[in-house]
Amino acid sequence: MKFRPRRYQCPRCRWDFAFRKKRCCPGCGTLLLIVSDVPTDAELTEIKSFWMWDPVKEKWDYIRDWEEHKREAMRKFEQRWRTALVEAKQKLRPLTRWIQ
């Protein structure tokens, strides 16, 4: 079974590619990060703004400020976690007489 590499299209110059060197678009040199790059938080903080591939939406997202993006993601995560806890508590029912 052969695996075909994923094809990407640069959001800036629309260059279509499957392989790139140095995390940049081969056409215009724009910094494009994908999941397999595994950049550290320190690298992203230093870079500040870049394009990141979102595999769920299958499109490029422009991250204007990494620190702000990170804070917003943590806020959304905490909000979802709280909502899940509230829903879990609502689903709990008191024990029936047979179990007590």
Jmol script that loads the backbone (N, CA, C; Angstrom):
load data "model"
ATOM      1  N   MET A   1       0.845  -1.180   0.000  1.00  0.00           N
ATOM      2  CA  MET A   1       0.000   0.000   0.000  1.00  0.00           C
ATOM      3  C   MET A   1       0.888   1.241   0.000  1.00  0.00           C
ATOM      4  N   LYS A   2       0.743   2.076  -0.995  1.00  0.00           N
ATOM      5  CA  LYS A   2       1.553   3.297  -1.082  1.00  0.00           C
ATOM      6  C   LYS A   2       0.842   4.452  -0.416  1.00  0.00           C
ATOM      7  N   PHE A   3       1.622   5.286   0.223  1.00  0.00           N
ATOM      8  CA  PHE A   3       1.093   6.472   0.883  1.00  0.00           C
ATOM      9  C   PHE A   3       1.486   7.701   0.077  1.00  0.00           C
ATOM     10  N   ARG A   4       0.513   8.471  -0.343  1.00  0.00           N
ATOM     11  CA  ARG A   4       0.800   9.703  -1.070  1.00  0.00           C
ATOM     12  C   ARG A   4       0.954  10.829  -0.069  1.00  0.00           C
ATOM     13  N   PRO A   5       1.977  11.638  -0.208  1.00  0.00           N
ATOM     14  CA  PRO A   5       2.145  12.751   0.731  1.00  0.00           C
ATOM     15  C   PRO A   5       1.020  13.772   0.592  1.00  0.00           C
ATOM     16  N   ARG A   6       0.685  14.397   1.695  1.00  0.00           N
ATOM     17  CA  ARG A   6      -0.362  15.419   1.709  1.00  0.00           C
ATOM     18  C   ARG A   6       0.097  16.622   0.888  1.00  0.00           C
ATOM     19  N   ARG A   7      -0.802  17.184   0.114  1.00  0.00           N
ATOM     20  CA  ARG A   7      -0.482  18.365  -0.688  1.00  0.00           C
ATOM     21  C   ARG A   7      -1.019  19.594   0.015  1.00  0.00           C
ATOM     22  N   TYR A   8      -0.232  20.645   0.009  1.00  0.00           N
ATOM     23  CA  TYR A   8      -0.602  21.915   0.624  1.00  0.00           C
ATOM     24  C   TYR A   8      -0.583  23.009  -0.430  1.00  0.00           C
ATOM     25  N   GLN A   9      -1.288  24.087  -0.155  1.00  0.00           N
ATOM     26  CA  GLN A   9      -1.265  25.239  -1.038  1.00  0.00           C
ATOM     27  C   GLN A   9      -0.929  26.455  -0.182  1.00  0.00           C
ATOM     28  N   CYS A  10       0.106  27.176  -0.555  1.00  0.00           N
ATOM     29  CA  CYS A  10       0.532  28.350   0.204  1.00  0.00           C
ATOM     30  C   CYS A  10      -0.598  29.384   0.223  1.00  0.00           C
ATOM     31  N   PRO A  11      -0.936  29.916   1.406  1.00  0.00           N
ATOM     32  CA  PRO A  11      -2.018  30.901   1.474  1.00  0.00           C
ATOM     33  C   PRO A  11      -1.645  32.251   0.864  1.00  0.00           C
ATOM     34  N   ARG A  12      -0.362  32.470   0.703  1.00  0.00           N
ATOM     35  CA  ARG A  12       0.091  33.766   0.180  1.00  0.00           C
ATOM     36  C   ARG A  12       0.224  33.772  -1.347  1.00  0.00           C
ATOM     37  N   CYS A  13       0.965  32.805  -1.883  1.00  0.00           N
ATOM     38  CA  CYS A  13       1.218  32.814  -3.334  1.00  0.00           C
ATOM     39  C   CYS A  13       0.486  31.695  -4.084  1.00  0.00           C
ATOM     40  N   ARG A  14      -0.261  30.852  -3.358  1.00  0.00           N
ATOM     41  CA  ARG A  14      -1.025  29.731  -3.919  1.00  0.00           C
ATOM     42  C   ARG A  14      -0.157  28.660  -4.570  1.00  0.00           C
ATOM     43  N   TRP A  15       1.109  28.569  -4.184  1.00  0.00           N
ATOM     44  CA  TRP A  15       2.002  27.538  -4.679  1.00  0.00           C
ATOM     45  C   TRP A  15       1.531  26.197  -4.123  1.00  0.00           C
ATOM     46  N   ASP A  16       1.380  25.195  -4.971  1.00  0.00           N
ATOM     47  CA  ASP A  16       0.936  23.874  -4.566  1.00  0.00           C
ATOM     48  C   ASP A  16       2.168  22.999  -4.351  1.00  0.00           C
ATOM     49  N   PHE A  17       2.289  22.386  -3.171  1.00  0.00           N
ATOM     50  CA  PHE A  17       3.474  21.591  -2.872  1.00  0.00           C
ATOM     51  C   PHE A  17       3.150  20.459  -1.904  1.00  0.00           C
ATOM     52  N   ALA A  18       3.996  19.440  -1.900  1.00  0.00           N
ATOM     53  CA  ALA A  18       3.864  18.327  -0.964  1.00  0.00           C
ATOM     54  C   ALA A  18       5.086  18.267  -0.058  1.00  0.00           C
ATOM     55  N   PHE A  19       6.187  18.852  -0.491  1.00  0.00           N
ATOM     56  CA  PHE A  19       7.429  18.833   0.274  1.00  0.00           C
ATOM     57  C   PHE A  19       7.998  20.241   0.332  1.00  0.00           C
ATOM     58  N   ARG A  20       8.542  20.602   1.458  1.00  0.00           N
ATOM     59  CA  ARG A  20       9.153  21.930   1.591  1.00  0.00           C
ATOM     60  C   ARG A  20      10.388  21.813   2.468  1.00  0.00           C
ATOM     61  N   LYS A  21      11.329  22.675   2.267  1.00  0.00           N
ATOM     62  CA  LYS A  21      12.546  22.710   3.070  1.00  0.00           C
ATOM     63  C   LYS A  21      12.448  23.867   4.051  1.00  0.00           C
ATOM     64  N   LYS A  22      13.022  23.724   5.191  1.00  0.00           N
ATOM     65  CA  LYS A  22      13.142  24.796   6.184  1.00  0.00           C
ATOM     66  C   LYS A  22      11.810  25.402   6.615  1.00  0.00           C
ATOM     67  N   ARG A  23      10.729  24.617   6.613  1.00  0.00           N
ATOM     68  CA  ARG A  23       9.417  25.079   7.067  1.00  0.00           C
ATOM     69  C   ARG A  23       8.857  26.260   6.273  1.00  0.00           C
ATOM     70  N   CYS A  24       9.357  26.494   5.092  1.00  0.00           N
ATOM     71  CA  CYS A  24       8.914  27.649   4.288  1.00  0.00           C
ATOM     72  C   CYS A  24       8.295  27.178   2.975  1.00  0.00           C
ATOM     73  N   CYS A  25       7.463  28.038   2.410  1.00  0.00           N
ATOM     74  CA  CYS A  25       6.884  27.783   1.097  1.00  0.00           C
ATOM     75  C   CYS A  25       8.007  27.804   0.064  1.00  0.00           C
ATOM     76  N   PRO A  26       8.058  26.816  -0.823  1.00  0.00           N
ATOM     77  CA  PRO A  26       9.110  26.811  -1.849  1.00  0.00           C
ATOM     78  C   PRO A  26       8.976  27.955  -2.850  1.00  0.00           C
ATOM     79  N   GLY A  27       7.782  28.531  -2.960  1.00  0.00           N
ATOM     80  CA  GLY A  27       7.559  29.601  -3.932  1.00  0.00           C
ATOM     81  C   GLY A  27       7.936  30.978  -3.422  1.00  0.00           C
ATOM     82  N   CYS A  28       7.390  31.378  -2.251  1.00  0.00           N
ATOM     83  CA  CYS A  28       7.591  32.754  -1.784  1.00  0.00           C
ATOM     84  C   CYS A  28       8.394  32.852  -0.484  1.00  0.00           C
ATOM     85  N   GLY A  29       8.646  31.727   0.195  1.00  0.00           N
ATOM     86  CA  GLY A  29       9.448  31.762   1.416  1.00  0.00           C
ATOM     87  C   GLY A  29       8.658  32.072   2.682  1.00  0.00           C
ATOM     88  N   THR A  30       7.320  32.077   2.625  1.00  0.00           N
ATOM     89  CA  THR A  30       6.484  32.338   3.800  1.00  0.00           C
ATOM     90  C   THR A  30       6.615  31.181   4.790  1.00  0.00           C
ATOM     91  N   LEU A  31       6.735  31.496   6.080  1.00  0.00           N
ATOM     92  CA  LEU A  31       6.847  30.468   7.110  1.00  0.00           C
ATOM     93  C   LEU A  31       5.509  29.742   7.260  1.00  0.00           C
ATOM     94  N   LEU A  32       5.516  28.433   7.012  1.00  0.00           N
ATOM     95  CA  LEU A  32       4.323  27.594   7.092  1.00  0.00           C
ATOM     96  C   LEU A  32       4.613  26.420   8.024  1.00  0.00           C
ATOM     97  N   LEU A  33       3.896  26.306   9.128  1.00  0.00           N
ATOM     98  CA  LEU A  33       4.131  25.234  10.087  1.00  0.00           C
ATOM     99  C   LEU A  33       3.030  24.184   9.999  1.00  0.00           C
ATOM    100  N   ILE A  34       3.442  22.912  10.043  1.00  0.00           N
ATOM    101  CA  ILE A  34       2.490  21.807  10.085  1.00  0.00           C
ATOM    102  C   ILE A  34       2.777  20.994  11.335  1.00  0.00           C
ATOM    103  N   VAL A  35       1.884  20.082  11.673  1.00  0.00           N
ATOM    104  CA  VAL A  35       1.983  19.329  12.920  1.00  0.00           C
ATOM    105  C   VAL A  35       3.304  18.575  13.039  1.00  0.00           C
ATOM    106  N   SER A  36       3.791  18.006  11.966  1.00  0.00           N
ATOM    107  CA  SER A  36       5.019  17.208  12.028  1.00  0.00           C
ATOM    108  C   SER A  36       6.271  18.044  12.295  1.00  0.00           C
ATOM    109  N   ASP A  37       6.170  19.377  12.199  1.00  0.00           N
ATOM    110  CA  ASP A  37       7.328  20.231  12.481  1.00  0.00           C
ATOM    111  C   ASP A  37       7.692  20.225  13.968  1.00  0.00           C
ATOM    112  N   VAL A  38       6.727  20.106  14.841  1.00  0.00           N
ATOM    113  CA  VAL A  38       6.869  20.094  16.294  1.00  0.00           C
ATOM    114  C   VAL A  38       7.759  21.242  16.786  1.00  0.00           C
ATOM    115  N   PRO A  39       7.346  22.482  16.570  1.00  0.00           N
ATOM    116  CA  PRO A  39       8.134  23.612  17.080  1.00  0.00           C
ATOM    117  C   PRO A  39       7.940  23.760  18.593  1.00  0.00           C
ATOM    118  N   THR A  40       8.956  24.263  19.277  1.00  0.00           N
ATOM    119  CA  THR A  40       8.843  24.477  20.720  1.00  0.00           C
ATOM    120  C   THR A  40       8.108  25.787  20.988  1.00  0.00           C
ATOM    121  N   ASP A  41       7.638  25.927  22.214  1.00  0.00           N
ATOM    122  CA  ASP A  41       6.937  27.150  22.606  1.00  0.00           C
ATOM    123  C   ASP A  41       7.876  28.352  22.513  1.00  0.00           C
ATOM    124  N   ALA A  42       9.136  28.149  22.870  1.00  0.00           N
ATOM    125  CA  ALA A  42      10.112  29.244  22.797  1.00  0.00           C
ATOM    126  C   ALA A  42      10.309  29.713  21.351  1.00  0.00           C
ATOM    127  N   GLU A  43      10.363  28.767  20.413  1.00  0.00           N
ATOM    128  CA  GLU A  43      10.501  29.133  18.992  1.00  0.00           C
ATOM    129  C   GLU A  43       9.300  29.932  18.515  1.00  0.00           C
ATOM    130  N   LEU A  44       8.105  29.476  18.878  1.00  0.00           N
ATOM    131  CA  LEU A  44       6.892  30.167  18.446  1.00  0.00           C
ATOM    132  C   LEU A  44       6.778  31.549  19.072  1.00  0.00           C
ATOM    133  N   THR A  45       7.209  31.679  20.321  1.00  0.00           N
ATOM    134  CA  THR A  45       7.196  32.985  20.984  1.00  0.00           C
ATOM    135  C   THR A  45       8.159  33.943  20.291  1.00  0.00           C
ATOM    136  N   GLU A  46       9.300  33.424  19.882  1.00  0.00           N
ATOM    137  CA  GLU A  46      10.293  34.258  19.181  1.00  0.00           C
ATOM    138  C   GLU A  46       9.793  34.675  17.798  1.00  0.00           C
ATOM    139  N   ILE A  47       9.136  33.750  17.094  1.00  0.00           N
ATOM    140  CA  ILE A  47       8.634  34.041  15.751  1.00  0.00           C
ATOM    141  C   ILE A  47       7.455  35.009  15.807  1.00  0.00           C
ATOM    142  N   LYS A  48       6.558  34.831  16.757  1.00  0.00           N
ATOM    143  CA  LYS A  48       5.345  35.616  16.997  1.00  0.00           C
ATOM    144  C   LYS A  48       4.239  35.374  15.981  1.00  0.00           C
ATOM    145  N   SER A  49       4.440  35.632  14.700  1.00  0.00           N
ATOM    146  CA  SER A  49       3.358  35.463  13.722  1.00  0.00           C
ATOM    147  C   SER A  49       3.799  34.513  12.612  1.00  0.00           C
ATOM    148  N   PHE A  50       2.862  33.634  12.210  1.00  0.00           N
ATOM    149  CA  PHE A  50       3.167  32.607  11.215  1.00  0.00           C
ATOM    150  C   PHE A  50       1.860  31.974  10.744  1.00  0.00           C
ATOM    151  N   TRP A  51       1.947  31.143   9.727  1.00  0.00           N
ATOM    152  CA  TRP A  51       0.810  30.376   9.232  1.00  0.00           C
ATOM    153  C   TRP A  51       0.925  28.970   9.795  1.00  0.00           C
ATOM    154  N   MET A  52      -0.195  28.428  10.322  1.00  0.00           N
ATOM    155  CA  MET A  52      -0.200  27.070  10.867  1.00  0.00           C
ATOM    156  C   MET A  52      -1.330  26.275  10.211  1.00  0.00           C
ATOM    157  N   TRP A  53      -1.008  25.044   9.803  1.00  0.00           N
ATOM    158  CA  TRP A  53      -1.979  24.188   9.139  1.00  0.00           C
ATOM    159  C   TRP A  53      -2.936  23.598  10.172  1.00  0.00           C
ATOM    160  N   ASP A  54      -4.239  23.728   9.929  1.00  0.00           N
ATOM    161  CA  ASP A  54      -5.267  23.144  10.789  1.00  0.00           C
ATOM    162  C   ASP A  54      -5.803  21.907  10.074  1.00  0.00           C
ATOM    163  N   PRO A  55      -5.436  20.697  10.541  1.00  0.00           N
ATOM    164  CA  PRO A  55      -5.851  19.482   9.835  1.00  0.00           C
ATOM    165  C   PRO A  55      -7.354  19.227   9.889  1.00  0.00           C
ATOM    166  N   VAL A  56      -8.046  19.715  10.908  1.00  0.00           N
ATOM    167  CA  VAL A  56      -9.490  19.512  11.012  1.00  0.00           C
ATOM    168  C   VAL A  56     -10.220  20.319   9.941  1.00  0.00           C
ATOM    169  N   LYS A  57      -9.851  21.591   9.814  1.00  0.00           N
ATOM    170  CA  LYS A  57     -10.489  22.464   8.825  1.00  0.00           C
ATOM    171  C   LYS A  57      -9.861  22.306   7.441  1.00  0.00           C
ATOM    172  N   GLU A  58      -8.683  21.695   7.394  1.00  0.00           N
ATOM    173  CA  GLU A  58      -7.889  21.548   6.176  1.00  0.00           C
ATOM    174  C   GLU A  58      -7.649  22.882   5.501  1.00  0.00           C
ATOM    175  N   LYS A  59      -7.146  23.826   6.293  1.00  0.00           N
ATOM    176  CA  LYS A  59      -6.791  25.137   5.752  1.00  0.00           C
ATOM    177  C   LYS A  59      -5.720  25.767   6.645  1.00  0.00           C
ATOM    178  N   TRP A  60      -5.104  26.817   6.143  1.00  0.00           N
ATOM    179  CA  TRP A  60      -4.076  27.530   6.888  1.00  0.00           C
ATOM    180  C   TRP A  60      -4.723  28.580   7.783  1.00  0.00           C
ATOM    181  N   ASP A  61      -4.258  28.664   9.032  1.00  0.00           N
ATOM    182  CA  ASP A  61      -4.701  29.702   9.964  1.00  0.00           C
ATOM    183  C   ASP A  61      -3.522  30.638  10.208  1.00  0.00           C
ATOM    184  N   TYR A  62      -3.782  31.932  10.120  1.00  0.00           N
ATOM    185  CA  TYR A  62      -2.729  32.906  10.381  1.00  0.00           C
ATOM    186  C   TYR A  62      -2.732  33.238  11.867  1.00  0.00           C
ATOM    187  N   ILE A  63      -1.621  32.977  12.534  1.00  0.00           N
ATOM    188  CA  ILE A  63      -1.466  33.285  13.950  1.00  0.00           C
ATOM    189  C   ILE A  63      -0.733  34.622  14.018  1.00  0.00           C
ATOM    190  N   ARG A  64      -1.454  35.669  14.411  1.00  0.00           N
ATOM    191  CA  ARG A  64      -0.894  37.014  14.438  1.00  0.00           C
ATOM    192  C   ARG A  64       0.051  37.207  15.627  1.00  0.00           C
ATOM    193  N   ASP A  65      -0.369  36.711  16.804  1.00  0.00           N
ATOM    194  CA  ASP A  65       0.441  36.842  18.019  1.00  0.00           C
ATOM    195  C   ASP A  65       0.337  35.526  18.783  1.00  0.00           C
ATOM    196  N   TRP A  66       1.442  34.791  18.879  1.00  0.00           N
ATOM    197  CA  TRP A  66       1.439  33.473  19.478  1.00  0.00           C
ATOM    198  C   TRP A  66       0.983  33.501  20.939  1.00  0.00           C
ATOM    199  N   GLU A  67       1.461  34.454  21.720  1.00  0.00           N
ATOM    200  CA  GLU A  67       1.103  34.528  23.138  1.00  0.00           C
ATOM    201  C   GLU A  67      -0.406  34.742  23.304  1.00  0.00           C
ATOM    202  N   GLU A  68      -0.978  35.617  22.527  1.00  0.00           N
ATOM    203  CA  GLU A  68      -2.421  35.881  22.595  1.00  0.00           C
ATOM    204  C   GLU A  68      -3.214  34.646  22.151  1.00  0.00           C
ATOM    205  N   HIS A  69      -2.755  34.005  21.099  1.00  0.00           N
ATOM    206  CA  HIS A  69      -3.407  32.793  20.588  1.00  0.00           C
ATOM    207  C   HIS A  69      -3.388  31.691  21.648  1.00  0.00           C
ATOM    208  N   LYS A  70      -2.264  31.557  22.336  1.00  0.00           N
ATOM    209  CA  LYS A  70      -2.114  30.539  23.375  1.00  0.00           C
ATOM    210  C   LYS A  70      -3.063  30.812  24.549  1.00  0.00           C
ATOM    211  N   ARG A  71      -3.162  32.070  24.979  1.00  0.00           N
ATOM    212  CA  ARG A  71      -4.077  32.434  26.074  1.00  0.00           C
ATOM    213  C   ARG A  71      -5.527  32.147  25.688  1.00  0.00           C
ATOM    214  N   GLU A  72      -5.893  32.494  24.467  1.00  0.00           N
ATOM    215  CA  GLU A  72      -7.259  32.265  23.993  1.00  0.00           C
ATOM    216  C   GLU A  72      -7.574  30.769  23.936  1.00  0.00           C
ATOM    217  N   ALA A  73      -6.631  29.968  23.481  1.00  0.00           N
ATOM    218  CA  ALA A  73      -6.827  28.516  23.422  1.00  0.00           C
ATOM    219  C   ALA A  73      -7.004  27.928  24.820  1.00  0.00           C
ATOM    220  N   MET A  74      -6.231  28.397  25.784  1.00  0.00           N
ATOM    221  CA  MET A  74      -6.362  27.916  27.166  1.00  0.00           C
ATOM    222  C   MET A  74      -7.708  28.329  27.754  1.00  0.00           C
ATOM    223  N   ARG A  75      -8.165  29.531  27.458  1.00  0.00           N
ATOM    224  CA  ARG A  75      -9.461  30.002  27.954  1.00  0.00           C
ATOM    225  C   ARG A  75     -10.585  29.123  27.397  1.00  0.00           C
ATOM    226  N   LYS A  76     -10.536  28.821  26.098  1.00  0.00           N
ATOM    227  CA  LYS A  76     -11.552  27.979  25.477  1.00  0.00           C
ATOM    228  C   LYS A  76     -11.529  26.570  26.066  1.00  0.00           C
ATOM    229  N   PHE A  77     -10.319  26.040  26.298  1.00  0.00           N
ATOM    230  CA  PHE A  77     -10.177  24.705  26.875  1.00  0.00           C
ATOM    231  C   PHE A  77     -10.796  24.649  28.266  1.00  0.00           C
ATOM    232  N   GLU A  78     -10.495  25.649  29.101  1.00  0.00           N
ATOM    233  CA  GLU A  78     -11.050  25.693  30.459  1.00  0.00           C
ATOM    234  C   GLU A  78     -12.572  25.810  30.427  1.00  0.00           C
ATOM    235  N   GLN A  79     -13.094  26.609  29.504  1.00  0.00           N
ATOM    236  CA  GLN A  79     -14.538  26.780  29.387  1.00  0.00           C
ATOM    237  C   GLN A  79     -15.210  25.458  29.005  1.00  0.00           C
ATOM    238  N   ARG A  80     -14.637  24.744  28.048  1.00  0.00           N
ATOM    239  CA  ARG A  80     -15.198  23.452  27.636  1.00  0.00           C
ATOM    240  C   ARG A  80     -15.133  22.440  28.767  1.00  0.00           C
ATOM    241  N   TRP A  81     -14.029  22.469  29.535  1.00  0.00           N
ATOM    242  CA  TRP A  81     -13.856  21.543  30.651  1.00  0.00           C
ATOM    243  C   TRP A  81     -14.917  21.798  31.721  1.00  0.00           C
ATOM    244  N   ARG A  82     -15.152  23.078  32.041  1.00  0.00           N
ATOM    245  CA  ARG A  82     -16.180  23.418  33.031  1.00  0.00           C
ATOM    246  C   ARG A  82     -17.561  22.968  32.555  1.00  0.00           C
ATOM    247  N   THR A  83     -17.855  23.184  31.292  1.00  0.00           N
ATOM    248  CA  THR A  83     -19.142  22.774  30.727  1.00  0.00           C
ATOM    249  C   THR A  83     -19.303  21.258  30.824  1.00  0.00           C
ATOM    250  N   ALA A  84     -18.246  20.519  30.528  1.00  0.00           N
ATOM    251  CA  ALA A  84     -18.303  19.055  30.600  1.00  0.00           C
ATOM    252  C   ALA A  84     -18.531  18.594  32.042  1.00  0.00           C
ATOM    253  N   LEU A  85     -17.909  19.267  33.017  1.00  0.00           N
ATOM    254  CA  LEU A  85     -18.107  18.905  34.418  1.00  0.00           C
ATOM    255  C   LEU A  85     -19.542  19.153  34.863  1.00  0.00           C
ATOM    256  N   VAL A  86     -20.099  20.278  34.456  1.00  0.00           N
ATOM    257  CA  VAL A  86     -21.483  20.596  34.814  1.00  0.00           C
ATOM    258  C   VAL A  86     -22.432  19.560  34.216  1.00  0.00           C
ATOM    259  N   GLU A  87     -22.211  19.197  32.964  1.00  0.00           N
ATOM    260  CA  GLU A  87     -23.064  18.199  32.312  1.00  0.00           C
ATOM    261  C   GLU A  87     -22.931  16.841  32.988  1.00  0.00           C
ATOM    262  N   ALA A  88     -21.725  16.481  33.405  1.00  0.00           N
ATOM    263  CA  ALA A  88     -21.510  15.206  34.085  1.00  0.00           C
ATOM    264  C   ALA A  88     -22.232  15.187  35.434  1.00  0.00           C
ATOM    265  N   LYS A  89     -22.210  16.302  36.164  1.00  0.00           N
ATOM    266  CA  LYS A  89     -22.906  16.376  37.458  1.00  0.00           C
ATOM    267  C   LYS A  89     -24.409  16.276  37.267  1.00  0.00           C
ATOM    268  N   GLN A  90     -24.926  16.851  36.193  1.00  0.00           N
ATOM    269  CA  GLN A  90     -26.360  16.799  35.930  1.00  0.00           C
ATOM    270  C   GLN A  90     -26.817  15.384  35.582  1.00  0.00           C
ATOM    271  N   LYS A  91     -25.930  14.604  34.980  1.00  0.00           N
ATOM    272  CA  LYS A  91     -26.282  13.243  34.595  1.00  0.00           C
ATOM    273  C   LYS A  91     -26.290  12.291  35.790  1.00  0.00           C
ATOM    274  N   LEU A  92     -25.577  12.633  36.868  1.00  0.00           N
ATOM    275  CA  LEU A  92     -25.555  11.775  38.047  1.00  0.00           C
ATOM    276  C   LEU A  92     -26.934  11.782  38.695  1.00  0.00           C
ATOM    277  N   ARG A  93     -27.411  10.627  39.027  1.00  0.00           N
ATOM    278  CA  ARG A  93     -28.720  10.501  39.656  1.00  0.00           C
ATOM    279  C   ARG A  93     -28.540   9.906  41.043  1.00  0.00           C
ATOM    280  N   PRO A  94     -29.465  10.191  41.926  1.00  0.00           N
ATOM    281  CA  PRO A  94     -29.370   9.573  43.264  1.00  0.00           C
ATOM    282  C   PRO A  94     -29.564   8.058  43.155  1.00  0.00           C
ATOM    283  N   LEU A  95     -28.987   7.342  44.091  1.00  0.00           N
ATOM    284  CA  LEU A  95     -29.081   5.893  44.077  1.00  0.00           C
ATOM    285  C   LEU A  95     -30.532   5.453  44.286  1.00  0.00           C
ATOM    286  N   THR A  96     -30.914   4.405  43.628  1.00  0.00           N
ATOM    287  CA  THR A  96     -32.264   3.885  43.804  1.00  0.00           C
ATOM    288  C   THR A  96     -32.319   3.058  45.077  1.00  0.00           C
ATOM    289  N   ARG A  97     -33.520   2.710  45.490  1.00  0.00           N
ATOM    290  CA  ARG A  97     -33.672   1.937  46.727  1.00  0.00           C
ATOM    291  C   ARG A  97     -33.046   0.562  46.597  1.00  0.00           C
ATOM    292  N   TRP A  98     -33.030   0.012  45.385  1.00  0.00           N
ATOM    293  CA  TRP A  98     -32.478  -1.325  45.182  1.00  0.00           C
ATOM    294  C   TRP A  98     -30.980  -1.336  45.401  1.00  0.00           C
ATOM    295  N   ILE A  99     -30.291  -0.263  45.053  1.00  0.00           N
ATOM    296  CA  ILE A  99     -28.843  -0.219  45.194  1.00  0.00           C
ATOM    297  C   ILE A  99     -28.445   0.118  46.631  1.00  0.00           C
ATOM    298  N   GLN A 100     -29.247   0.919  47.316  1.00  0.00           N
ATOM    299  CA  GLN A 100     -28.907   1.343  48.678  1.00  0.00           C
ATOM    300  C   GLN A 100     -29.003   0.201  49.580  1.00  0.00           C
TER     301      GLN A 100
END
end "model"
wireframe off; spacefill off
backbone 0.3
color backbone group
